[in-house]
């Protein structure tokens, strides 16, 4: 075999080995959510999130009234709220550390969800999925509610740009 042909063969074998190793390398996880907050509905099962609830998409506005709230106290209205949380690749999701999601109005934290963890449930798209339920207390008037996933930035993600979403929630008495 001549030297040029041997060299080309060795280079091609090395390239294939490097490509295989790169393809086999694990990718960083990505945590995201369906950018919708569901107000009302049934807390509990994943499939019950949007039963009897009203959703608002990121960048959109929803009007809620006192009859939508579960409680009124000190000039604020309590609402059950939920959202769907996703992680890809799904095989890494159960091994991710517990993290914190937060809801804010302006710079004021209104909900702090510690110890969020994926349980291993999968969605049809191949990612891990969790239904997150909480309760928010909102004053009457227009509120810009910001949802921040992994707010402490504990997880080294492939895309942190999809972790923050804003929703306008108008509360009328």
Order of alpha helices (4+ residues) and beta strands (2+ residues): alpha-beta-beta-beta-beta-beta-beta-alpha-beta-beta-beta-beta-beta
